Amino acid sequence: MISKLEFGSIRFRALEPEDINLLYFWENNEEIWEVSNTYEPFSKYVLAQYIKESQRDIYETKQVRMIIETLKGKPIGAIDLFDFDPFHFRAGVGILVHDIKDRKLGYATDALQLLCTYATDHLRLHQLYANISVDNLVSVQLFKKNGFELTGTKKDWRRTMDGWKSELFFQKIL
C-alpha cells in the first residue's frame, strides 16, 4: 500500500539546502553525464539556485525533482518529472540511484512505482515517458518491468564520446 510519498523500501522528499554537497557530488560525476545530457560541471552557486527554485510549483517550473531516500533516511538518488505539460497531462521521467552498491536492491523499482502513483493521484497525469539510450539495458529493463511500453526509436539521437547512439522512447498510460 502506498501512503504519503513512501512505498516499499523508499520515500521521496523535497530538495533541501543541505543537499547542496550531495547534488554537487552527483551532478559532477562524469560517469553519468551521458545519460543526463550534461556537458560541463555545475557550480555550487548554480545548484543552490536550482534548490531554491525547486520550491516553486511544478506548474510554474514545469519540473520537479525529489530525493529518493531509504526508510532510514539515507539519500540514494533522485527522481525527476520534466517537460511537465499540464494541457496534455504528461511529463518525462528521469531517475538516478547513484552509488553502485545501492543498485539492484529494488530501490529504483519502488521509486518508479511511487512516481507513477504520485503522477496519477496528485498531478492527475495521463501519461509518463522516458528517453533511454539503446545501450542502457538496466534502465530499459526497469521501465519495461514497470509497465512502460517501447513506442519508438530515435536513430543516432545522442552524440557521445564513442560516436552516435540511438535513443529509445518509452511511454506509460496511467
VOFILO-28623 format. One line per 5 residues: number of its first residue (from 1); their letters; for each residue x, y, z of N, C-alpha, C, O. Coordinates in Angstrom, 2 decimals. Layout:
BEGIN
NUM	a	X/Y/Z/X/Y/Z/X/Y/Z/X/Y/Z | ...;
//
This chain:
BEGIN
1	miskl	0.84/-1.19/0.00/0.00/0.00/0.00/0.88/1.25/0.00/1.85/1.33/0.75 | 0.54/2.19/-0.83/1.29/3.44/-0.90/0.61/4.47/-0.01/-0.58/4.73/-0.15 | 1.37/5.05/0.88/0.85/6.14/1.70/1.88/7.25/1.70/3.08/7.00/1.63 | 1.40/8.47/1.80/2.28/9.64/1.73/3.12/9.52/0.46/2.61/9.12/-0.59 | 4.38/9.85/0.57/5.29/9.66/-0.57/6.29/8.58/-0.19/7.50/8.79/-0.23;
6	efgsi	5.75/7.43/0.18/6.54/6.31/0.65/5.98/5.04/0.04/4.77/4.85/-0.04 | 6.89/4.16/-0.39/6.46/2.88/-0.94/7.60/1.89/-0.82/8.76/2.23/-1.07 | 7.27/0.68/-0.43/8.30/-0.36/-0.34/9.42/0.05/0.59/9.22/0.25/1.79 | 10.60/0.16/0.03/11.80/0.44/0.84/12.29/1.88/0.72/13.38/2.21/1.20 | 11.49/2.75/0.08/11.96/4.14/-0.14/10.87/5.15/0.16/9.70/4.81/0.35;
11	rfral	11.29/6.41/0.19/10.35/7.52/0.24/10.97/8.67/-0.57/12.17/8.70/-0.82 | 10.10/9.59/-0.96/10.53/10.82/-1.64/10.48/11.96/-0.65/9.66/11.99/0.27 | 11.38/12.90/-0.85/11.32/14.14/-0.11/11.79/15.26/-1.02/12.47/15.04/-2.02 | 11.42/16.47/-0.63/11.82/17.65/-1.40/13.32/17.90/-1.24/13.94/17.44/-0.28 | 13.87/18.63/-2.20/15.26/19.09/-2.07/15.35/20.07/-0.92/14.45/20.89/-0.71;
16	epedi	16.43/19.99/-0.18/16.69/20.89/0.94/18.02/21.60/0.69/18.88/21.06/-0.01 | 18.21/22.79/1.26/19.50/23.48/1.12/20.69/22.61/1.55/21.79/22.73/1.01 | 20.45/21.73/2.52/21.52/20.84/2.99/21.95/19.81/1.96/22.96/19.14/2.14 | 21.18/19.67/0.87/21.52/18.71/-0.19/22.56/19.24/-1.16/22.92/18.54/-2.10 | 23.04/20.45/-0.96/23.96/21.07/-1.92/25.19/20.20/-2.19/25.56/20.02/-3.35;
21	nllyf	25.82/19.67/-1.15/27.03/18.85/-1.37/26.70/17.54/-2.06/27.48/17.05/-2.88 | 25.56/16.96/-1.73/25.13/15.73/-2.37/24.89/15.96/-3.86/25.39/15.20/-4.70 | 24.14/17.00/-4.20/23.89/17.31/-5.61/25.18/17.66/-6.33/25.38/17.27/-7.49 | 26.06/18.37/-5.66/27.35/18.73/-6.26/28.12/17.47/-6.63/28.69/17.39/-7.72 | 28.13/16.50/-5.75/28.81/15.23/-5.99/28.14/14.46/-7.12/28.82/13.98/-8.03;
26	wenne	26.81/14.32/-7.07/26.09/13.56/-8.08/26.17/14.22/-9.45/26.50/13.56/-10.43 | 25.87/15.50/-9.53/25.79/16.18/-10.82/27.15/16.33/-11.50/27.22/16.45/-12.72 | 28.21/16.31/-10.73/29.55/16.47/-11.30/30.27/15.14/-11.50/31.48/15.12/-11.74 | 29.55/14.05/-11.40/30.10/12.73/-11.67/30.06/12.50/-13.18/29.00/12.24/-13.75 | 31.20/12.59/-13.82/31.26/12.48/-15.28/30.77/11.14/-15.80/30.39/11.03/-16.97;
31	eiwev	30.76/10.11/-14.97/30.30/8.79/-15.40/28.82/8.78/-15.77/28.38/7.92/-16.53 | 28.04/9.72/-15.24/26.60/9.74/-15.55/26.22/10.90/-16.47/25.04/11.08/-16.77 | 27.19/11.69/-16.90/26.87/12.83/-17.75/26.17/12.43/-19.04/25.26/13.13/-19.50 | 26.57/11.32/-19.62/25.97/10.93/-20.89/24.47/10.68/-20.76/23.70/11.08/-21.64 | 24.03/10.02/-19.69/22.61/9.73/-19.54/21.81/10.96/-19.10/20.59/11.00/-19.28;
36	sntye	22.49/11.94/-18.53/21.77/13.15/-18.08/21.94/14.33/-19.02/21.51/15.44/-18.72 | 22.58/14.09/-20.17/22.83/15.15/-21.15/23.57/16.34/-20.53/23.25/17.50/-20.81 | 24.55/16.05/-19.70/25.37/17.08/-19.07/26.69/17.17/-19.82/27.26/16.15/-20.22 | 27.18/18.38/-19.99/28.40/18.57/-20.77/29.48/19.32/-20.00/30.62/19.41/-20.46 | 29.13/19.86/-18.86/30.10/20.61/-18.07/29.72/20.55/-16.60/28.56/20.29/-16.27;
41	pfsky	30.68/20.78/-15.72/30.38/20.71/-14.28/29.44/21.82/-13.83/29.36/22.88/-14.44 | 28.73/21.53/-12.74/27.85/22.50/-12.11/28.57/23.13/-10.92/29.26/22.43/-10.18 | 28.42/24.42/-10.75/28.97/25.09/-9.58/28.00/24.95/-8.42/26.81/24.68/-8.62 | 28.51/25.12/-7.21/27.63/25.09/-6.04/26.64/26.26/-6.10/25.51/26.14/-5.64 | 27.06/27.38/-6.67/26.17/28.52/-6.80/24.96/28.16/-7.67/23.82/28.43/-7.29;
46	vlaqy	25.21/27.56/-8.82/24.12/27.17/-9.73/23.21/26.15/-9.06/21.99/26.23/-9.18 | 23.80/25.19/-8.36/22.99/24.18/-7.68/22.17/24.78/-6.54/21.04/24.36/-6.31 | 22.74/25.75/-5.84/22.00/26.42/-4.76/20.79/27.16/-5.35/19.71/27.16/-4.75 | 20.97/27.79/-6.51/19.85/28.47/-7.18/18.80/27.45/-7.60/17.60/27.70/-7.47 | 19.25/26.31/-8.10/18.33/25.25/-8.51/17.50/24.76/-7.32/16.28/24.60/-7.43;
51	ikesq	18.16/24.54/-6.18/17.45/24.10/-4.98/16.43/25.15/-4.56/15.30/24.83/-4.18 | 16.83/26.40/-4.62/15.92/27.49/-4.25/14.70/27.51/-5.17/13.57/27.65/-4.70 | 14.92/27.37/-6.47/13.84/27.38/-7.45/12.96/26.13/-7.34/11.79/26.16/-7.71 | 13.53/25.05/-6.82/12.77/23.80/-6.75/11.60/23.89/-5.78/10.71/23.04/-5.80 | 11.58/24.91/-4.96/10.47/25.09/-4.03/9.24/25.67/-4.71/8.16/25.71/-4.13;
56	rdiye	9.42/26.13/-5.96/8.28/26.66/-6.71/7.42/25.52/-7.24/7.87/24.37/-7.31 | 6.22/25.83/-7.60/5.23/24.87/-8.05/5.59/24.27/-9.40/6.17/24.95/-10.25 | 5.26/22.99/-9.61/5.53/22.32/-10.88/4.83/23.01/-12.05/5.31/22.94/-13.18 | 3.71/23.67/-11.78/3.01/24.37/-12.85/3.78/25.61/-13.32/3.59/26.07/-14.44 | 4.64/26.14/-12.46/5.49/27.28/-12.84/6.77/26.81/-13.53/7.15/27.32/-14.58;
61	tkqvr	7.43/25.83/-12.91/8.76/25.42/-13.37/8.74/24.34/-14.43/9.72/24.13/-15.14 | 7.60/23.63/-14.55/7.42/22.52/-15.49/8.31/21.33/-15.16/8.55/20.47/-16.01 | 8.81/21.28/-13.92/9.62/20.15/-13.50/9.59/20.04/-11.97/9.27/20.99/-11.26 | 9.93/18.84/-11.50/10.08/18.62/-10.07/11.14/17.54/-9.88/11.16/16.54/-10.60 | 12.01/17.75/-8.92/13.00/16.74/-8.55/12.80/16.44/-7.08/12.66/17.34/-6.25;
66	miiet	12.78/15.14/-6.78/12.68/14.71/-5.40/13.85/13.78/-5.08/14.33/13.04/-5.94 | 14.29/13.84/-3.86/15.35/12.95/-3.40/14.70/11.62/-3.05/13.66/11.57/-2.39 | 15.33/10.54/-3.49/14.93/9.19/-3.09/15.79/8.83/-1.89/17.01/8.89/-1.95 | 15.14/8.46/-0.80/15.90/8.03/0.37/15.33/6.74/0.92/14.15/6.42/0.71 | 16.18/5.99/1.62/15.72/4.78/2.28/14.80/5.16/3.43/14.74/6.33/3.82;
71	lkgkp	14.10/4.20/3.97/13.22/4.47/5.10/14.00/4.88/6.35/13.42/5.41/7.30 | 15.31/4.62/6.33/16.16/5.06/7.44/16.71/6.47/7.21/17.46/6.99/8.03 | 16.35/7.08/6.08/16.74/8.46/5.82/18.02/8.65/5.03/18.53/9.76/4.95 | 18.56/7.58/4.45/19.79/7.69/3.65/19.43/8.09/2.21/18.73/7.34/1.53 | 19.92/9.25/1.74/19.65/9.62/0.34/20.44/8.72/-0.61/21.66/8.56/-0.48;
76	igaid	19.73/8.13/-1.58/20.39/7.21/-2.50/20.28/7.66/-3.95/20.96/7.11/-4.83 | 19.45/8.65/-4.21/19.29/9.09/-5.59/18.26/10.18/-5.72/17.85/10.81/-4.74 | 17.85/10.39/-6.95/16.87/11.44/-7.25/15.95/10.94/-8.35/16.31/10.09/-9.16 | 14.74/11.50/-8.37/13.78/11.19/-9.42/13.18/12.50/-9.90/12.86/13.38/-9.09 | 13.04/12.63/-11.19/12.58/13.88/-11.79/11.35/13.66/-12.65/11.20/12.63/-13.31;
81	lfdfd	10.48/14.65/-12.64/9.49/14.83/-13.68/9.92/16.10/-14.41/10.15/17.12/-13.78 | 10.03/16.04/-15.72/10.46/17.19/-16.50/9.55/17.34/-17.72/8.77/16.44/-18.04 | 9.66/18.46/-18.39/8.80/18.76/-19.54/7.33/18.54/-19.19/6.54/18.05/-20.00 | 6.97/18.91/-17.96/5.59/18.78/-17.49/4.68/19.59/-18.41/4.89/20.78/-18.63 | 3.67/18.92/-18.94/2.73/19.56/-19.86/1.32/19.46/-19.25/0.67/18.42/-19.36;
86	pfhfr	0.86/20.55/-18.60/-0.44/20.49/-17.93/-1.63/20.48/-18.90/-2.75/20.17/-18.49 | -1.41/20.81/-20.17/-2.50/20.74/-21.13/-2.73/19.29/-21.58/-3.87/18.83/-21.64 | -1.63/18.59/-21.90/-1.73/17.20/-22.37/-1.58/16.19/-21.23/-1.64/14.98/-21.45 | -1.38/16.69/-20.01/-1.29/15.82/-18.83/-0.21/14.75/-18.96/-0.47/13.56/-18.79 | 1.02/15.20/-19.28/2.13/14.26/-19.41/3.42/14.90/-18.91/3.51/16.12/-18.76;
91	agvgi	4.40/14.04/-18.65/5.73/14.50/-18.22/6.76/13.42/-18.50/6.44/12.23/-18.58 | 8.00/13.86/-18.64/9.12/12.94/-18.78/9.61/12.51/-17.41/9.39/13.20/-16.41 | 10.28/11.36/-17.37/10.80/10.80/-16.12/12.30/10.60/-16.23/12.81/10.11/-17.24 | 13.00/10.99/-15.19/14.42/10.70/-15.04/14.65/10.11/-13.66/14.02/10.55/-12.70 | 15.53/9.15/-13.56/15.78/8.50/-12.26/17.27/8.20/-12.13/17.94/7.83/-13.09;
96	lvhdi	17.77/8.37/-10.91/19.17/8.08/-10.61/19.25/7.40/-9.25/18.78/7.93/-8.25 | 19.85/6.24/-9.22/20.34/5.64/-7.97/21.85/5.72/-8.14/22.43/4.98/-8.93 | 22.48/6.61/-7.38/23.85/6.99/-7.68/24.89/5.92/-7.39/25.64/5.54/-8.29 | 24.95/5.43/-6.19/26.01/4.52/-5.78/25.74/3.11/-6.30/24.65/2.58/-6.13 | 26.73/2.52/-6.92/26.59/1.18/-7.49/26.13/0.17/-6.44/25.35/-0.73/-6.74;
101	kdrkl	26.60/0.32/-5.20/26.21/-0.65/-4.16/24.75/-0.50/-3.74/24.21/-1.39/-3.07 | 24.09/0.59/-4.12/22.67/0.78/-3.84/21.79/0.33/-5.00/20.56/0.37/-4.90 | 22.40/-0.10/-6.08/21.65/-0.56/-7.24/21.31/-2.04/-7.11/21.94/-2.76/-6.34 | 20.33/-2.48/-7.86/19.87/-3.87/-7.89/19.34/-4.33/-6.52/19.40/-5.51/-6.19 | 18.83/-3.37/-5.75/18.23/-3.69/-4.45/16.73/-3.39/-4.43/16.08/-3.49/-3.39;
106	gyatd	16.18/-3.01/-5.59/14.76/-2.73/-5.69/14.39/-1.27/-5.45/13.21/-0.91/-5.56 | 15.36/-0.42/-5.14/15.06/0.99/-4.87/14.48/1.69/-6.09/13.49/2.42/-5.98 | 15.07/1.47/-7.25/14.58/2.14/-8.47/13.19/1.66/-8.83/12.35/2.46/-9.25 | 12.92/0.38/-8.67/11.58/-0.15/-8.94/10.56/0.48/-8.02/9.50/0.92/-8.46 | 10.87/0.52/-6.72/9.96/1.16/-5.77/9.75/2.63/-6.10/8.63/3.13/-6.04;
111	alqll	10.83/3.32/-6.46/10.74/4.75/-6.77/9.89/4.99/-8.01/9.07/5.92/-8.03 | 10.06/4.19/-9.04/9.27/4.37/-10.26/7.79/4.06/-10.01/6.92/4.75/-10.54 | 7.51/3.04/-9.21/6.11/2.74/-8.87/5.49/3.89/-8.08/4.35/4.29/-8.33 | 6.25/4.41/-7.12/5.75/5.53/-6.32/5.54/6.77/-7.19/4.55/7.48/-7.03 | 6.45/7.02/-8.12/6.31/8.18/-9.01/5.05/8.06/-9.87/4.34/9.04/-10.07;
116	ctyat	4.77/6.87/-10.37/3.56/6.67/-11.18/2.31/6.95/-10.35/1.37/7.57/-10.84 | 2.31/6.50/-9.11/1.17/6.77/-8.23/1.06/8.26/-7.93/-0.04/8.82/-7.95 | 2.17/8.90/-7.65/2.19/10.35/-7.40/1.66/11.11/-8.61/0.85/12.02/-8.48 | 2.13/10.73/-9.80/1.71/11.40/-11.03/0.22/11.23/-11.28/-0.44/12.14/-11.78 | -0.31/10.08/-10.94/-1.73/9.81/-11.13/-2.59/10.50/-10.07/-3.52/11.24/-10.38;
121	dhlrl	-2.25/10.25/-8.82/-3.10/10.71/-7.71/-2.98/12.20/-7.40/-3.97/12.84/-7.06 | -1.78/12.75/-7.52/-1.57/14.14/-7.13/-1.57/15.11/-8.30/-2.08/16.22/-8.19 | -1.01/14.68/-9.43/-0.92/15.58/-10.58/-1.97/15.27/-11.65/-2.17/16.05/-12.58 | -2.64/14.15/-11.49/-3.70/13.73/-12.43/-3.18/13.61/-13.87/-3.89/13.93/-14.82 | -1.94/13.14/-14.01/-1.35/12.99/-15.33/-1.97/11.81/-16.06/-2.45/10.85/-15.45;
126	hqlya	-1.94/11.89/-17.37/-2.46/10.82/-18.23/-1.34/9.87/-18.65/-1.57/8.67/-18.82 | -0.12/10.42/-18.80/0.98/9.56/-19.22/2.33/10.09/-18.79/2.51/11.29/-18.55 | 3.27/9.16/-18.69/4.67/9.47/-18.43/5.49/8.89/-19.58/5.07/7.94/-20.23 | 6.65/9.48/-19.81/7.54/8.94/-20.84/8.98/9.01/-20.38/9.33/9.76/-19.47 | 9.81/8.20/-21.02/11.24/8.18/-20.71/12.03/8.02/-22.00/11.63/7.28/-22.90;
131	nisvd	13.14/8.71/-22.06/14.09/8.59/-23.17/15.30/7.83/-22.64/15.96/8.30/-21.71 | 15.61/6.67/-23.22/16.67/5.82/-22.70/17.62/5.43/-23.82/17.19/4.98/-24.88 | 18.90/5.62/-23.58/19.91/5.22/-24.55/19.78/3.73/-24.84/19.54/2.94/-23.92 | 19.94/3.35/-26.09/19.72/1.97/-26.53/20.62/0.99/-25.78/20.28/-0.19/-25.66 | 21.75/1.45/-25.28/22.67/0.54/-24.59/22.50/0.54/-23.06/23.26/-0.14/-22.36;
136	nlvsv	21.54/1.28/-22.55/21.28/1.33/-21.11/20.27/0.23/-20.77/19.10/0.50/-20.49 | 20.74/-1.00/-20.80/19.87/-2.16/-20.65/19.22/-2.24/-19.28/18.09/-2.74/-19.16 | 19.90/-1.77/-18.25/19.33/-1.80/-16.90/18.09/-0.89/-16.84/17.07/-1.27/-16.29 | 18.20/0.31/-17.42/17.04/1.22/-17.44/15.92/0.70/-18.33/14.75/0.82/-17.99 | 16.28/0.13/-19.45/15.26/-0.46/-20.34/14.47/-1.51/-19.56/13.24/-1.51/-19.60;
141	qlfkk	15.17/-2.39/-18.86/14.51/-3.44/-18.08/13.64/-2.83/-16.97/12.52/-3.29/-16.76 | 14.15/-1.81/-16.27/13.41/-1.16/-15.19/12.09/-0.59/-15.70/11.04/-0.82/-15.10 | 12.13/0.14/-16.80/10.92/0.78/-17.30/9.93/-0.25/-17.87/8.73/-0.12/-17.67 | 10.44/-1.27/-18.56/9.54/-2.32/-19.05/8.86/-3.03/-17.89/7.66/-3.29/-17.93 | 9.64/-3.35/-16.85/9.10/-4.04/-15.67/8.00/-3.23/-14.99/7.11/-3.80/-14.35;
146	ngfel	8.05/-1.91/-15.15/7.07/-1.03/-14.52/5.98/-0.56/-15.48/5.35/0.47/-15.25 | 5.77/-1.31/-16.55/4.63/-1.06/-17.42/4.82/-0.02/-18.51/3.85/0.37/-19.16 | 6.06/0.44/-18.72/6.32/1.37/-19.81/6.50/0.56/-21.09/7.12/-0.50/-21.09 | 5.95/1.08/-22.17/5.99/0.39/-23.46/6.94/1.13/-24.41/6.90/2.35/-24.52 | 7.77/0.36/-25.09/8.64/0.93/-26.12/7.77/1.34/-27.30/7.13/0.49/-27.93;
151	tgtkk	7.75/2.64/-27.62/6.89/3.11/-28.70/7.68/3.74/-29.85/7.09/4.14/-30.86 | 8.99/3.84/-29.71/9.76/4.41/-30.80/11.26/4.40/-30.55/11.72/4.21/-29.43 | 11.99/4.61/-31.63/13.44/4.71/-31.58/13.87/5.95/-32.33/13.47/6.17/-33.47 | 14.68/6.75/-31.68/15.26/7.94/-32.33/16.67/7.54/-32.76/17.57/7.39/-31.93 | 16.86/7.37/-34.05/18.12/6.88/-34.61/19.24/7.93/-34.46/19.03/9.11/-34.72;
156	dwrrt	20.41/7.46/-34.04/21.59/8.33/-33.89/21.24/9.64/-33.18/21.67/10.71/-33.62 | 20.50/9.57/-32.11/19.95/10.74/-31.43/20.96/11.44/-30.54/20.94/12.66/-30.42 | 21.85/10.66/-29.94/22.81/11.23/-28.99/24.23/11.11/-29.51/24.68/10.04/-29.91 | 24.92/12.23/-29.49/26.34/12.21/-29.84/27.11/11.98/-28.54/26.94/12.72/-27.58 | 27.94/10.96/-28.54/28.71/10.62/-27.35/30.20/10.63/-27.69/30.58/10.84/-28.84;
161	mdgwk	31.01/10.42/-26.69/32.46/10.35/-26.91/32.81/9.16/-27.80/33.85/9.16/-28.46 | 31.94/8.13/-27.82/32.19/6.93/-28.61/31.47/6.92/-29.95/31.52/5.93/-30.67 | 30.80/8.01/-30.29/30.06/8.07/-31.54/28.58/8.31/-31.28/28.20/8.79/-30.22 | 27.76/7.99/-32.25/26.32/8.23/-32.17/25.61/7.04/-31.55/25.96/5.89/-31.79 | 24.58/7.35/-30.73/23.77/6.30/-30.11/22.30/6.62/-30.36/21.88/7.78/-30.35;
166	selff	21.56/5.56/-30.58/20.11/5.72/-30.71/19.48/5.80/-29.33/20.05/5.34/-28.34 | 18.29/6.39/-29.28/17.58/6.55/-28.03/16.21/5.93/-28.17/15.52/6.10/-29.18 | 15.82/5.18/-27.14/14.52/4.53/-27.12/13.51/5.42/-26.41/13.84/6.10/-25.43 | 12.27/5.42/-26.89/11.21/6.22/-26.31/10.19/5.28/-25.70/9.58/4.47/-26.40 | 10.01/5.40/-24.38/9.05/4.58/-23.66/7.91/5.44/-23.14/8.13/6.59/-22.75;
171	qkil	6.69/4.89/-23.14/5.52/5.59/-22.63/4.72/4.68/-21.72/4.70/3.46/-21.89 | 4.08/5.30/-20.75/3.14/4.57/-19.90/1.88/5.41/-19.76/1.92/6.54/-19.29 | 0.76/4.83/-20.18/-0.53/5.47/-19.98/-0.95/5.11/-18.56/-1.01/3.94/-18.19 | -1.23/6.14/-17.79/-1.54/5.92/-16.36/-3.00/5.60/-16.14/-3.42/5.39/-15.00;
//
